[in-house]
Amino acid sequence: MAKVAVVGGSEETRLLLRGLLRLHRHQVVQEGPTLECLERLPPATLQGPLVLVVDANLDEGSWGERAGRVLHDHPHVRGVLLSPSRSSRVENQAKSAGFAAVVRRPFSMQELVAAVEPPAEPPFPSPGAPEPAPTGRDTPEAP
């Protein structure tokens, strides 16, 4: 389960995202049309872990800069950008702003959930294969 803040998009889009995320047992802790809605969060929530889902209006050119400041100022916040664009420019801009994932619209529920899920903990290193027991054949034979 992840704590999620949903920002941007229309009210209907935020309602849909909230429903999809809750269906997958994520907790939507804040939502709003602009990043300013994050100011209403308790400061401890921004200390993470928190997933910030931004449904960006790409006509508004400063989305990357503003969201990037939030992601930079709060390193425990992971950013996910929802975008209608297929442009590599948008993906590069999202990466440089600090977003962990870009989900292209239209998206499947699985794509959204995979982007929001906390990264898997690395498994414990498995011990290597056991060394074969010496058989005595490795020693030189006497003449």
C-alpha positions, 0 to 999 in steps of 0.5 A: 500500500502506498500513500498517494497525492493526486494533482492536476487534471479535471475533477472527474479524472481525480475522482477516477484515479482516487477510485482506481488507487483505492481499489488497489488498497492505496491511500489517497491522502490529498488531491487537488487541481494544483501542486498548492494542495500539497501545502495542506498536507501535514509536513510528516507526510511529505517526508515520505514515503509518498507517491505524487501522481501529476496529471499534467496539462502539458499546455502549462509549460511550468509543470515540470519545474514546479513538480521538480521543486517538490520532488527535489525538496522532498526526496522521499516523494516519488513522482509519477507523471500522467501524460497524453504525449508520446514525445520523448521530450516530455519523458526527458523533461519528466526524468530531469524533473525527478519523476520515477515514471511516466504513464501515457494516457490512455493507460490501463489500470495495471500500468497505473498500479505498477507505477504507483506501487512501492519499488520492490525490496531487493531480495536477500542475496542468494548464496552461490552454488556450493563448491563441489566436494573434492573427489581426490581426482584433482591431485596428480597421480603417482607414476 
